[in-house]
Amino acid sequence: MSILSVLFCLLVINIVGVVLAGIALGSSDDPAKMRRYTRYSWISTAVCFVVAVLGFLGFFLFLDHIRFGYGTG
């Protein structure tokens, strides 16, 4: 999921999730470590999606503010 979010959603900030997923896949001999890094990767992906949604909302609210001139008097 981390790799897909970087490729298709352009969430470049989720490179951390990709690295954590890679570490999880590389540690198949230690199941506890693999679960821990998989969980960290999912958390990183979720945080990146939340940041992206808030960024888009903020961007559109900013455009709306500029277009209609709210708060200008």
Steps between C-alpha positions, in 0.01 A plus 500: 500500500788736574651448157162551332443824690837631386444397137137591443416765759833681471541489876876529485501562874413131545849386406538421871214249470667336201827465689323356804310254279830395342651438842192297596529286187871452555457374855296189423712295743377706798117510504480751787727746319306450177166575674645805672638654180184413307298684762738800477460499122118504524512781755730700273269445203194607700674814626603591146144460372365718781764766428416486128125536561554791738737660249245472219224639720722787609596572141139512381393712797784739417387520138144558614620776731690671218220465244211625711699736723378378837635700789597804291282744678 
